[in-house]
Amino acid sequence: MIDRDAYVEKAKANIDKWNAEIDKMQANAKEAQADAKIEYEKQLAEMRKQRDEAEAKMKEAQQASNAAWDDMSKGFQAAWESISDSFQSAMKRFK
């Protein structure tokens, strides 16, 4: 089982990293041709959605009691990995 505080800190660090990637892709989208720009915008929307889901999970973890965290930690870890994989997949399409 992972420690709630460690989970939250890791989540914050990843979300910060993702925000930087989103900003970088947004800058690339502004310089892209019209057809590529549409694809960039789709990917950016997907990445923002994943980031928002991760932030919601992080907030849920922060607000959970210790007893609730013990019960929820495995589910949170699985959800976080799924969100992270989706975000990474979206990022790879434009690298």
PyMOL commands that set and color helices and strands:
alter all, ss='L'
color gray80, all
select helices_A, chain A and resi 4-31+34-63+66-92
alter helices_A, ss='H'
color red, helices_A
deselect
rebuild
show_as cartoon
